[in-house]
Amino acid sequence: MLAYDFQLDVFRSMCAAAWIMFALIFKNIVLLVILAVQRRKNALYKIPEDVNTFGAGQQSLSTDDWSLAGRIQRVLANDTEYIPYFLVLFIFMFCGMNVTGVTSQHYLARVLVYGLLFTLGRYLHTIGYLVGHTYTRILGFLITVLFLFIIAIDHVYYITKGLHNYPLKP
């Protein structure tokens, strides 16, 4: 049986985190491309310079725009509310591994479970919002919020445990 290699586990966890962040960012890039195509196709732009440059109409700033472009704008705005919390907690998770000195074999599992389920929640929310399916959107939202809470509790637990085990100097 091979000995446990903490550094390899950290490296694998960081690799998994990088792929999870890529999946979240890739989703937003795809949405931005679709939004740009929709605006060009419908010849409606928000920014006055774009209206002058492309010779099209200006989109109203109404919040009742339930077109595909309007829904994409809402999804992107909603992502900016949740993804930064997730990324900060993820970064703290990696910092906490080194600060607490707690070396265990489940960092990769935590990163994968938390990251993949948070990403699943964001994807479900996006799909539900774009196709207008309420329960899919709500499920995605609930998964997102639940895993933000779980990651925060996990972080508090391991940091507190590391502080409790920290050797006191005389």
C-alpha positions as CSV (number, residue, x, y, z in Angstrom):
1,M,0.0,0.0,0.0
2,L,1.3,3.4,-0.9
3,A,2.0,6.0,1.8
4,Y,-0.3,9.1,1.9
5,D,1.3,12.1,0.1
6,F,-0.2,15.3,1.4
7,Q,1.5,17.5,-1.2
8,L,0.1,15.3,-4.0
9,D,-3.4,15.5,-2.5
10,V,-3.1,19.3,-2.3
11,F,-2.0,19.4,-5.9
12,R,-4.9,17.2,-7.0
13,S,-7.3,19.4,-5.0
14,M,-6.0,22.5,-6.7
15,C,-6.3,20.9,-10.1
16,A,-9.9,19.9,-9.3
17,A,-10.6,23.5,-8.1
18,A,-9.1,24.9,-11.3
19,W,-11.4,22.8,-13.5
20,I,-14.5,23.7,-11.3
21,M,-13.7,27.4,-11.7
22,F,-13.1,26.9,-15.4
23,A,-16.6,25.3,-15.7
24,L,-18.2,28.3,-13.9
25,I,-16.3,30.8,-16.0
26,F,-17.0,28.9,-19.3
27,K,-20.7,29.0,-18.6
28,N,-20.6,32.8,-18.3
29,I,-18.5,33.2,-21.4
30,V,-21.1,31.1,-23.4
31,L,-23.9,33.2,-22.0
32,L,-22.1,36.4,-22.9
33,V,-21.6,35.2,-26.5
34,I,-25.3,34.2,-26.7
35,L,-26.2,37.6,-25.3
36,A,-24.1,39.4,-27.9
37,V,-25.6,37.4,-30.7
38,Q,-29.1,38.1,-29.4
39,R,-28.5,41.8,-29.2
40,R,-27.0,41.9,-32.7
41,K,-29.8,39.7,-34.1
42,N,-32.5,41.9,-32.6
43,A,-30.5,45.1,-33.2
44,L,-31.1,46.3,-29.7
45,Y,-28.2,47.7,-27.6
46,K,-28.1,49.3,-24.2
47,I,-25.1,51.6,-24.7
48,P,-25.7,54.7,-26.8
49,E,-22.4,54.4,-28.6
50,D,-23.4,50.9,-29.8
51,V,-26.7,52.3,-31.1
52,N,-24.8,55.0,-33.1
53,T,-22.1,52.6,-34.3
54,F,-24.4,49.8,-35.4
55,G,-27.4,52.0,-36.4
56,A,-29.9,50.1,-34.3
57,G,-32.5,50.9,-31.7
58,Q,-31.7,51.4,-28.0
59,Q,-32.9,48.8,-25.6
60,S,-35.1,50.1,-22.9
61,L,-33.8,49.8,-19.3
62,S,-37.0,48.1,-18.2
63,T,-36.7,45.3,-15.7
64,D,-39.6,43.5,-17.4
65,D,-37.6,42.2,-20.3
66,W,-38.1,38.4,-20.3
67,S,-36.5,37.8,-23.7
68,L,-33.6,35.4,-23.9
69,A,-31.2,38.4,-23.7
70,G,-33.0,39.7,-20.6
71,R,-32.9,36.3,-19.0
72,I,-29.1,36.0,-19.7
73,Q,-28.5,39.4,-18.2
74,R,-30.3,38.3,-15.0
75,V,-28.4,35.0,-14.8
76,L,-25.1,36.8,-15.2
77,A,-26.1,39.4,-12.5
78,N,-27.2,36.6,-10.2
79,D,-23.9,34.7,-10.7
80,T,-22.0,37.8,-9.6
81,E,-23.9,37.6,-6.3
82,Y,-22.9,34.0,-5.5
83,I,-19.7,33.0,-7.4
84,P,-17.4,35.5,-5.5
85,Y,-18.4,34.0,-2.2
86,F,-17.7,30.6,-3.5
87,L,-14.3,31.5,-4.8
88,V,-13.3,33.3,-1.6
89,L,-14.4,30.3,0.5
90,F,-12.5,28.0,-1.9
91,I,-9.3,30.1,-1.6
92,F,-9.7,30.1,2.2
93,M,-10.0,26.3,2.1
94,F,-6.6,26.0,0.5
95,C,-5.1,28.6,2.8
96,G,-6.6,26.8,5.8
97,M,-4.9,23.5,4.7
98,N,-1.5,25.1,5.1
99,V,-2.2,27.4,8.1
100,T,-3.8,24.8,10.3
101,G,-1.2,22.1,9.7
102,V,-4.0,19.6,9.6
103,T,-3.0,17.0,7.0
104,S,-5.8,14.6,6.2
105,Q,-6.7,12.5,3.2
106,H,-10.0,14.1,2.4
107,Y,-9.1,17.5,0.9
108,L,-9.6,16.2,-2.7
109,A,-13.0,14.7,-1.8
110,R,-14.1,18.0,-0.1
111,V,-13.0,20.1,-3.1
112,L,-14.7,17.8,-5.6
113,V,-17.9,17.4,-3.6
114,Y,-18.3,21.1,-2.7
115,G,-17.1,22.4,-6.1
116,L,-19.1,20.0,-8.3
117,L,-22.3,20.4,-6.4
118,F,-22.0,24.2,-6.2
119,T,-21.3,24.2,-10.0
120,L,-24.3,21.9,-10.5
121,G,-26.4,24.3,-8.6
122,R,-25.3,27.3,-10.7
123,Y,-25.9,25.3,-13.9
124,L,-29.4,24.2,-12.8
125,H,-30.2,27.7,-11.9
126,T,-29.0,29.0,-15.3
127,I,-30.9,26.3,-17.2
128,G,-34.1,26.9,-15.2
129,Y,-33.9,30.6,-15.7
130,L,-33.2,30.4,-19.4
131,V,-36.0,27.9,-20.2
132,G,-38.4,29.4,-17.7
133,H,-38.7,26.3,-15.5
134,T,-39.4,27.5,-12.0
135,Y,-38.6,24.4,-10.0
136,T,-35.2,23.8,-11.8
137,R,-34.3,27.4,-11.0
138,I,-35.3,27.1,-7.4
139,L,-33.5,23.8,-7.0
140,G,-30.3,25.3,-8.4
141,F,-30.7,28.3,-6.1
142,L,-31.2,26.0,-3.1
143,I,-28.2,23.8,-4.0
144,T,-26.0,27.0,-4.4
145,V,-27.0,28.5,-1.0
146,L,-26.8,25.1,0.8
147,F,-23.3,24.5,-0.4
148,L,-22.1,28.0,0.3
149,F,-23.4,27.4,3.9
150,I,-21.8,24.0,4.1
151,I,-18.4,25.2,2.8
152,A,-18.5,28.1,5.3
153,I,-19.3,25.7,8.2
154,D,-16.5,23.3,7.0
155,H,-14.0,26.2,6.9
156,V,-15.0,27.4,10.4
157,Y,-14.7,23.9,11.8
158,Y,-11.2,23.2,10.4
159,I,-9.8,26.6,11.2
160,T,-11.2,26.3,14.8
161,K,-9.8,22.8,15.1
162,G,-6.5,24.0,13.8
163,L,-6.5,26.9,16.3
164,H,-7.4,24.5,19.2
165,N,-4.5,22.2,18.3
166,Y,-2.1,25.0,17.8
167,P,0.9,24.6,20.2
168,L,1.1,27.4,22.7
169,K,4.5,29.0,23.3
170,P,5.6,29.8,26.9
